[in-house]
Amino acid sequence: MSGGGCSIVWFRRDLRVEDNPALTAGVRAGAVIAVFIWAPEEEGQYYPGRVSRWWLKHSLAHLDSSLRNLGTPLITKRSTDTLSSLLEVVKCTGATQLFFNHLYDPLSLMRDHRAKEVLNAQGITVRSFNADLLYEPWDVNDAHGRPFTTFDAFWGRCLSMPYDPESPLLPPKRIIPGCVEIQLVGTID
């Protein structure tokens, strides 16, 4: 268990309580604040369309219901800057840790790297996890340490990996809620 403040579990595209390594780590560390920050302007040309927003709104409602049944609500924030919103949540709650699952697109990789740098500099422990892939992309390379250029070679390497992928994680039985002083800001519509 962690000594001190609560942990933030930052949900992004992983809107589930089952097989969620970031949520599992947060629960193991103690009190959890579950947060989803919606900053569609950061997506550039991939700004979500009407159907994507509809799906997201209903998926967040389902996730909130699942989390409430386990003991904590989902805090949803509308933002134009994810990092400043994360910093606000940390400040408002006194959180000492941030857990999230990896995303692999270039925009997310840059945002996540920056978030780790800034939060670590403020004394916040930041840990991220593989929640979507059998193996991390950097773990599957050819004999020279380079990425594969054909699927057959890549798949052959995956089948010969010296370790099996992680088993799916069960959902937590209970979540201890962290201090929640944050208000819902903005909606998804």
Number of C-alpha atoms within 10 A of each C-alpha: 9 13 8 13 18 25 32 28 24 23 24 15 13 19 16 18 19 15 17 23 22 25 29 19 19 27 23 16 18 18 22 29 27 25 20 19 20 22 15 18 13 16 11 9 8 9 13 14 9 10 10 11 15 13 11 18 15 12 15 19 14 14 20 22 15 18 20 15 13 17 15 21 21 22 21 21 22 17 19 14 15 20 18 12 17 21 15 13 20 22 11 13 18 17 22 21 23 26 23 24 21 21 19 13 8 9 12 14 13 11 16 20 10 13 19 18 13 15 19 15 10 12 10 18 15 18 16 17 16 17 20 15 10 12 16 14 10 9 11 17 16 13 9 6 10 10 15 15 10 8 9 10 13 15 13 10 16 18 10 9 13 8 9 11 12 11 8 11 14 12 16 16 9 13 23 17 20 21 16 16 10 14 9 11 12 11 11 14 11
